[in-house]
Amino acid sequence: MNNERKAADMLKWMAWTVGIIGALLMAFSVSDFRSSNFPLMVSIGFLIAGMNIFILSTVFRLMTLKHQEV
């Protein structure tokens, strides 16, 4: 396994971790749904960040595959 694939796998695990943290935070703070609820806003941020990290890991993996073909 090369270093590029290890990096993509690490990003994937980070994305899952951040997403799970966001889901847990949201489960405990969603009852008070308003913009001044700081834990809810942080949980939404974690969920968005997790999705973005997962997309970046996929793009990184595809870029390394394209690089290996050339």
C-alpha positions in Angstrom: 0.0 0.0 0.0 1.5 3.4 -1.0 1.5 6.5 1.0 -1.1 8.3 -1.1 -3.6 5.5 -0.4 -2.8 5.6 3.4 -3.5 9.3 3.4 -6.8 8.9 1.6 -7.8 6.2 4.1 -6.8 8.4 7.0 -9.0 11.2 5.6 -11.9 8.8 5.3 -11.6 7.7 8.9 -11.3 11.3 10.1 -14.5 12.1 8.1 -16.4 9.3 9.8 -15.1 10.3 13.2 -16.1 14.0 12.7 -19.5 12.9 11.4 -20.2 10.6 14.3 -19.2 13.3 16.8 -21.6 15.7 15.0 -24.4 13.2 15.1 -23.9 12.5 18.8 -23.9 16.2 19.6 -27.0 16.8 17.5 -28.8 14.0 19.2 -28.3 15.6 22.6 -29.0 19.2 21.6 -31.7 19.1 18.9 -34.6 19.5 21.3 -33.9 23.3 21.7 -33.8 24.2 18.0 -32.8 27.9 17.7 -29.8 29.8 16.5 -28.6 30.7 20.0 -28.1 27.0 20.9 -24.4 26.7 20.6 -24.0 22.9 20.9 -26.5 22.5 18.0 -24.7 24.9 15.8 -21.4 23.1 16.6 -22.9 19.8 15.7 -24.2 21.1 12.4 -20.7 22.4 11.7 -19.2 19.0 12.5 -21.6 17.3 10.2 -20.8 19.6 7.3 -17.1 19.3 8.0 -17.3 15.5 8.0 -19.0 15.5 4.6 -16.4 17.9 3.2 -13.5 15.8 4.5 -15.1 12.7 3.0 -15.4 14.4 -0.4 -11.8 15.5 -0.2 -10.7 11.9 0.6 -12.5 10.7 -2.4 -11.0 13.3 -4.7 -7.6 12.6 -3.2 -8.0 8.9 -4.0 -9.2 9.6 -7.5 -6.2 12.0 -8.2 -3.7 9.3 -7.0 -5.4 6.7 -9.3 -5.2 9.1 -12.2 -1.5 9.8 -11.3 -0.7 6.1 -11.3 -2.3 5.5 -14.7 -0.1 8.1 -16.4 
